[in-house]
């Protein structure tokens, strides 16, 4: 199901797989990052999400102030959630945010009780996150219909994945 209740994020939730997928949709306007991110933590708690995909490819370069806020407020709350797996999708060209994410990860690393991985694309990330579930084509079609490019990401078979760090 596509969730539109949190501004600035496009969210997809599958209750059967307990997976939540999200991406930033407000372009360069990061003025509501803190508020929307706090709402996101509440939603993750309410739904008891076990598998979380954060697509960082649409997030503008994080300012120093946002990085500090994420490190002081958001990340410490994230590690208290009942997550089993977390995937950060980020292309290699997103060096600024990759370095920021690495620093945030290092900051809370002792408290992380879930498997956290990096992937360059959402397709392989969802495959890993859901153990290659047969629900993936349906989820991909739903996600792509939300963005209006359904044929691009729907696949009839899911290839083995390669985890990148």
C-alpha positions in Angstrom: 0.0 0.0 0.0 1.2 3.5 -0.8 1.1 5.8 2.2 0.8 9.6 1.7 0.2 10.6 5.3 3.7 11.9 5.9 4.6 14.9 3.9 7.9 14.9 1.9 8.1 11.1 1.7 6.7 8.6 -0.6 6.1 5.4 1.4 5.2 1.9 0.5 4.2 -0.6 3.2 3.6 -4.3 2.9 2.1 -5.8 6.1 2.7 -9.4 5.1 6.5 -8.8 4.7 6.6 -6.1 7.3 8.6 -3.9 4.9 8.5 -0.2 4.6 10.1 1.5 1.6 10.5 5.3 1.4 12.1 8.0 -0.6 12.3 11.8 -0.2 10.0 13.5 -2.7 10.4 17.2 -1.9 13.4 17.9 -4.1 15.9 20.4 -2.6 13.5 21.7 0.0 14.8 20.2 3.2 13.0 22.6 5.6 10.6 19.9 6.9 13.1 17.1 7.1 13.1 17.0 10.9 9.3 17.1 11.3 8.6 14.5 8.6 11.4 12.2 9.9 9.9 12.3 13.4 6.5 11.3 11.9 8.3 8.5 10.0 9.8 7.1 13.3 6.3 7.1 14.8 4.9 5.3 11.8 7.6 2.7 11.9 6.8 2.1 15.6 3.1 1.9 15.0 3.4 -0.6 12.1 6.1 -2.6 13.9 8.1 -2.5 10.7 10.9 -5.2 10.7 12.4 -4.3 7.3 13.1 -0.8 6.2 14.4 0.6 2.9 15.6 4.2 2.8 16.3 5.4 -0.7 18.9 8.1 -0.2 19.3 8.8 -3.9 16.5 11.5 -3.9 17.7 13.2 -0.7 19.7 16.4 -1.4 23.1 16.8 0.2 22.6 16.8 3.9 23.6 20.1 5.5 25.8 20.0 8.6 22.9 21.1 10.7 20.7 18.2 9.4 23.6 15.8 10.0 23.9 17.0 13.6 20.2 16.7 14.2 20.0 13.2 12.6 22.9 12.2 14.8 21.5 13.7 18.0 17.8 12.9 17.6 16.8 10.6 14.8 19.5 7.9 14.7 19.4 7.2 18.5 15.6 6.6 18.1 16.1 4.5 15.0 18.3 2.0 16.8 15.7 1.4 19.5 13.1 0.2 16.9 12.4 -3.5 16.4 14.0 -3.6 13.0 15.6 -6.8 11.7 17.0 -5.3 8.5 17.8 -1.9 7.2 18.8 -1.0 3.7 20.2 2.3 2.5 20.0 2.7 -1.2 22.6 5.1 -2.5 24.5 5.4 -5.8 28.3 5.7 -5.8 28.0 9.3 -7.2 26.3 10.5 -4.0 29.6 10.8 -2.2 28.5 13.7 0.2 25.6 11.8 1.6 27.5 8.5 1.6 30.1 10.1 3.9 27.4 11.6 6.1 25.6 8.3 6.4 28.9 6.5 7.2 29.6 9.0 10.0 26.0 8.7 11.4 26.3 4.9 11.3 29.6 5.0 13.2 28.0 7.3 15.8 25.3 4.8 16.7 27.0 1.6 15.7 27.3 0.1 19.2 23.5 0.3 19.5 22.6 -1.3 16.2 20.9 -4.6 16.7 19.7 -5.1 13.1 21.4 -6.0 9.8 22.3 -2.8 7.9 23.4 -2.9 4.3 24.0 -0.6 1.4 22.7 -1.2 -2.1 23.1 0.9 -5.3 19.5 0.3 -6.4 16.1 -0.4 -4.9 15.4 -3.6 -7.0 18.2 -5.6 -5.5 17.7 -4.0 -2.1 14.0 -5.1 -2.0 15.0 -8.6 -3.1 17.5 -8.9 -0.2 15.2 -7.2 2.2 12.3 -9.6 1.5 14.4 -12.8 0.8 13.2 -12.8 -2.8 9.5 -12.9 -2.0 7.1 -13.8 -4.7 5.3 -10.6 -3.7 8.1 -8.4 -5.2 6.6 -8.1 -8.7 3.3 -6.8 -7.2 5.1 -4.4 -4.9 7.3 -3.2 -7.8 4.2 -2.6 -10.0 2.5 -0.7 -7.1 5.6 1.4 -6.5 6.1 2.1 -10.2 2.4 3.0 -10.8 2.8 5.6 -8.0 5.6 7.2 -10.0 4.1 6.6 -13.4 6.8 4.4 -15.0 5.5 0.9 -14.4 7.2 -1.0 -17.2 10.7 0.2 -16.1 11.1 -1.7 -12.8 8.7 -4.6 -13.0 10.5 -7.9 -13.4 9.1 -11.3 -13.9 12.0 -13.0 -12.1 14.4 -11.6 -9.5 18.1 -12.1 -10.0 20.4 -13.1 -7.2 21.6 -10.0 -5.5 25.1 -8.7 -4.7 25.5 -6.9 -1.4 27.7 -3.9 -1.6 29.2 -2.0 1.3 
